[in-house]
């Protein structure tokens, strides 16, 4: 099965590029989000390929005046992993690890042309490997970089320009659940459990990268908190230590009203960050947990659809609404006591029990 990718010296195994190991859940994805310096004009996008189910899909979504406007599109991959387009949405790698362009051709009134330029080289997170019982739930690598964004987005004839917007993009690849669910349950059966916080944040001259996965008892199985100065290389990240999130959950929800992160620098001095959410972006708007447009789902040879969501009017405890990104103001106090203000996001996905939060069931809300 030869494809265009086989002309490039990028093979990792003796297989053609069309194949990636043997797990049907292998994926390869671009993610983007962006906003104006004050947090307004928030948007997100995702583009993924799924070689072993032979599907590509893409999503673009922007919030305007409390309304989330979305485009979902899917096509047969035809095994061509080098074709980074899906319907009206296209990805162009302008300069690897430095700048990427995201284009949305007009579809039912939504279009965009956005350039993401890294504030530094990308930051590689620790490898994510997690099993549910005997079954591999995820095994993936991801890099993240905070960006300056230039370009525009148009919705129903109203264009918004980004001259020096902030944002984040990431690239991840590996194994996670995609497409149709496995009909064979994991045994013994129990509530799914997944606790995830991710907080890439922009400050005036640097970026913070912080995340955590915890089990039911609050024990981290993947975490990292690092600072990267503008212009930094991959080896310039300053890693912080003993990082611990604390969350104030909104009553009757699993969405935070405030998030805090306490850490220590290499000298043992306290470093802290506090985030104040100012807006909510539903991740199902770019396919995450969407009941009809799940990542890697088969929609036929080609499909595209516009959808409208209302983040402030949904039931926050319905499973597809648990996964959000909260646009947030940030305040960081460093080891010298200097306070810096920034803007970023607090991504939240909390499913199943989490003792510290008081969550006991699959999707019960905070007391």
C-alpha positions, 0 to 999 in steps of 0.5 A: 500500500504505497502512498505519497508519504513513502517518497519521504525519509520518515519511515519508522518501521518496515511498513509503508507510511499508510500503516502505524503499528497494529492498533486500530485506534492509532491516530495523528492529530493537530489541535489549535485554539486562539483568542484576542489578548483580552480572551475574547474571540475564542476559537478551537480547531482539530484535524485528525487522521486515523490510518487503520479505519481509513478516515480523516476528520476536521472541526472548527468552532468559534464563540461569538456573543455567547454562541458557539458556531461549528463546522464538522467535516469527515472524509475517507482518508484513502490512506494518504496521510500527507493530504492535510485537508478535509472538506473546507478545512486545510492545514499547511506546515509553513515551517516545521516546529515554528509556524502552521497555517489553518484555513477554512474555506467558506462553508455556510457563512464560516471562513478563516485564515490564521497563522500560528507562529510559536513564541518558542520551540515546542514543549514535549510533554511526558508520554501518556500511557494508561490502561483500563484493566487489561485494555490500552486506553491511551498511549501517545506523545504530544508537543505543545507550543503557545503562539502569536496568531495573525489572520481573520475569522468571518461568521455570517458576514462579520469578520474579526481580525487577529493582529497579535492574538494569543493561542496554543497549538499541539500535535499528538499521535499514538493510541486513544479511543476513536470511532465506534465504541468497542462492543466488548466491555472491560471486565470487571465492569466499573465506572470509567475514571478520567481526571484531566486538567491542562492549562497552557497560559500566555504571559508577557515574555513567557508561557506556562505549560501545566497539566495533570492526570490523576486517578480516583485517589488523586495520585498523578499518573502524568503531570508536568509544570514548566515555563518557557521564555520567548525564543527558547529552544526545546532544552530551555524549559524551566521545570517546576516541582511538587506541582499540585492543582486545587479546584473550586468546582461550581455547585452542581457541576464539574466545571471550575469557578477557580483553579490554582496551581502551587509549585516550587522552583529549583531553589525550593521557593514557592511559585503559584498560579491562579486562574479565573474563568471568564468564558466556556468553550464546549470541546464537543464543538471540535469533536471531543465527545460529540455524539454524532461527530466523534473523532474517527467516526465513519460518516461516509465518503464525505460529509460536512455540517454546520452546527450551533451550540449555546455553552451557557444553556447546556446541562453541564452534567450531560456527558458530552458537556463535561469536556470544556476549555475555560478561557481564563485570566491568570495571575502568577507569583514567582519565587521572588514574589513578582506577580505577572498577569496573563491569559490562557485556558483551563481545560477540564475533563473529569469523568467518574469518581475523584475523592478529593473533589467529592465526585462519587459517580459517573457524572455527579456534580459538586456539592 
